[in-house]
C-alpha cells in the first residue's frame, strides 16, 4: 500500500520532526510531496489568542469534569481563584469571572455610570475603536482624549473636566464625565509607570472619577522588563480592573476585580442582566485557579515577552525602525511594502497603519504558547535582504 502525504514547506523544522516521526512509526512506503506554503499552513503572529488553553488548565478541567458543584460562580473553584487573587492584591477585593473582555468592559462601565454620564478614554482605547460600540449600546458615551502611544495623562483628564465645567453654553447640555478608562498595556504594547498611574489617580480622586483599568494583557504588562508595578499596586491605584485570561493561557475568561467598596454592591445583578453570569461558572473559575497556582500566569507571560523582544531586537539589528517602543508581547516594526509582501507569504501578522506610500507599520504578537522554533524561523527571514 502506498500512502501519499502533502506537506507545505516541509523543510521547516516543525515539519522535519513530524516526518521523522511518521517514518519511525510506519514501515509502509511513504511518498512526500513538498508544495509551496499556501493559506492552509502559516506561522501566526497576528494575535495572542490563536491557541486554545494551557495544558494544565485542560488537565484540570478534565480531572474535575464530574465533580458536582453549585452554579453561577458559587463553586469552590471560583472561590479558590478569587482568594488567590485577593492574596496577590493584598486587600479585600471582590472578584467576578466573565467570559470576554468586551463583556467585562461593558458590565463594569455600565454598572458605574449614571444615565447622564460618559467614560473618558484614549482615542486609541479598545472601547472606542474595537468593541463595536458596546459601551454606547449601554447608553453611555465614550469621551475620547488625545494619547501618546495609547497612554493618557492626568493633565488631559483635568482638561476634560475643566472644559466641561466651564462650557459656555452650560455643562448641563453635555454628557457628564463619570469615570476614566485606561488599558495596561495599551493597544500599542506600551505600559504605564507607577508615577504615571499615581498622577492619573490623583486627578481622578480630585474629581471623584472612578478609575478603571482594562488588563486584557495585564500579565504581559506586569512582567515587562521596565515595569515598576505589581498586582497589589495596581489594586491600590484604581477602583476596578480586569485580569485578562483569554490572551494569557485561559480557554476563555476574564477576572473583574473591584477595589472600591462603593462599587461592589449588587455587581452580580449587573453581570446577570448583561448576560455574563454563567450557570457553569466554575469553568471560568477553575482556569484562574490554575493560572494563579505557583505563578503560572506570570511565568507564561514572561515566555511571550522574551520571544517578542527577540523579534524586536532582530528587526532593529537588521535596520528596521519600530513604530512604538513596546516592551511587551506586541511589536510594531515599520516595513518596506516589498518586505511586507514577502513576509506575508509565510507569516500572518497585522497591518497596523500606513507610514507613507512605501512603508507600513505592522504588528507581530507573541503569546504564552508561541513556539521558539517559529520565532527563530522568523528571525532567519528578517535577516534575508529583500
C-alpha positions, 0 to 999 in steps of 0.5 A, spaced: 500 500 500 502 506 498 500 512 502 501 519 499 502 525 504 502 533 502 506 537 506 507 545 505 514 547 506 516 541 509 523 543 510 521 547 516 523 544 522 516 543 525 515 539 519 522 535 519 520 532 526 513 530 524 516 526 518 521 523 522 516 521 526 511 518 521 517 514 518 519 511 525 512 509 526 510 506 519 514 501 515 509 502 509 512 506 503 511 513 504 511 518 498 512 526 500 510 531 496 513 538 498 508 544 495 509 551 496 506 554 503 499 556 501 493 559 506 492 552 509 499 552 513 502 559 516 506 561 522 501 566 526 503 572 529 497 576 528 494 575 535 495 572 542 489 568 542 490 563 536 491 557 541 486 554 545 488 553 553 494 551 557 495 544 558 494 544 565 488 548 565 485 542 560 488 537 565 484 540 570 478 541 567 478 534 565 480 531 572 474 535 575 469 534 569 464 530 574 465 533 580 458 536 582 458 543 584 453 549 585 452 554 579 453 561 577 460 562 580 458 559 587 463 553 586 469 552 590 473 553 584 471 560 583 472 561 590 479 558 590 481 563 584 478 569 587 482 568 594 488 567 590 487 573 587 485 577 593 492 574 596 496 577 590 492 584 591 493 584 598 486 587 600 479 585 600 477 585 593 471 582 590 472 578 584 467 576 578 469 571 572 466 573 565 467 570 559 470 576 554 473 582 555 468 586 551 463 583 556 467 585 562 468 592 559 461 593 558 458 590 565 463 594 569 462 601 565 455 600 565 454 598 572 458 605 574 455 610 570 449 614 571 444 615 565 447 622 564 454 620 564 460 618 559 467 614 560 473 618 558 478 614 554 484 614 549 482 615 542 486 609 541 482 605 547 479 598 545 472 601 547 472 606 542 475 603 536 474 595 537 468 593 541 463 595 536 460 600 540 458 596 546 459 601 551 454 606 547 449 600 546 449 601 554 447 608 553 453 611 555 458 615 551 465 614 550 469 621 551 475 620 547 482 624 549 488 625 545 494 619 547 501 618 546 502 611 544 495 609 547 497 612 554 493 618 557 495 623 562 492 626 568 493 633 565 488 631 559 483 628 564 483 635 568 482 638 561 476 634 560 473 636 566 475 643 566 472 644 559 466 641 561 465 645 567 466 651 564 462 650 557 459 656 555 453 654 553 452 650 560 455 643 562 448 641 563 447 640 555 453 635 555 454 628 557 457 628 564 464 625 565 463 619 570 469 615 570 476 614 566 478 608 562 485 606 561 488 599 558 495 596 561 498 595 556 495 599 551 493 597 544 500 599 542 504 594 547 506 600 551 505 600 559 504 605 564 509 607 570 507 607 577 508 615 577 504 615 571 498 611 574 499 615 581 498 622 577 492 619 573 489 617 580 490 623 583 486 627 578 481 622 578 480 622 586 480 630 585 474 629 581 471 623 584 472 619 577 472 612 578 478 609 575 478 603 571 483 599 568 482 594 562 488 588 563 486 584 557 494 583 557 495 585 564 500 579 565 504 581 559 504 588 562 506 586 569 512 582 567 515 587 562 522 588 563 521 596 565 515 595 569 515 598 576 508 595 578 505 589 581 498 586 582 497 589 589 499 596 586 495 596 581 489 594 586 491 600 590 491 605 584 484 604 581 477 602 583 476 596 578 480 592 573 480 586 569 485 580 569 485 578 562 485 570 561 483 569 554 490 572 551 494 569 557 493 561 557 485 561 559 480 557 554 476 563 555 475 568 561 476 574 564 477 576 572 473 583 574 476 585 580 473 591 584 477 595 589 472 600 591 467 598 596 462 603 593 462 599 587 461 592 589 454 592 591 449 588 587 455 587 581 452 580 580 445 583 578 449 587 573 453 581 570 446 577 570 442 582 566 448 583 561 448 576 560 455 574 563 453 570 569 454 563 567 450 557 570 457 553 569 461 558 572 466 554 575 469 553 568 471 560 568 473 559 575 477 553 575 482 556 569 484 562 574 485 557 579 490 554 575 493 560 572 494 563 579 497 556 582 505 557 583 505 563 578 503 560 572 500 566 569 506 570 570 511 565 568 507 564 561 507 571 560 514 572 561 515 566 555 511 571 550 515 577 552 522 574 551 520 571 544 517 578 542 523 582 544 527 577 540 523 579 534 524 586 536 531 586 537 532 582 530 528 587 526 532 593 529 539 589 528 537 588 521 535 596 520 528 596 521 525 602 525 519 600 530 513 604 530 512 604 538 517 602 543 513 596 546 516 592 551 511 587 551 508 581 547 506 586 541 511 589 536 510 594 531 516 594 526 515 599 520 516 595 513 518 596 506 511 594 502 516 589 498 518 586 505 511 586 507 509 582 501 514 577 502 513 576 509 506 575 508 507 569 504 509 565 510 507 569 516 500 572 518 501 578 522 497 585 522 497 591 518 497 596 523 497 603 519 500 606 513 507 610 514 507 613 507 506 610 500 512 605 501 512 603 508 507 600 513 507 599 520 505 592 522 504 588 528 507 581 530 504 578 537 507 573 541 503 569 546 504 564 552 504 558 547 508 561 541 513 556 539 521 558 539 522 554 533 517 559 529 520 565 532 527 563 530 524 561 523 522 568 523 528 571 525 532 567 519 527 571 514 528 578 517 535 577 516 534 575 508 535 582 504 529 583 500 
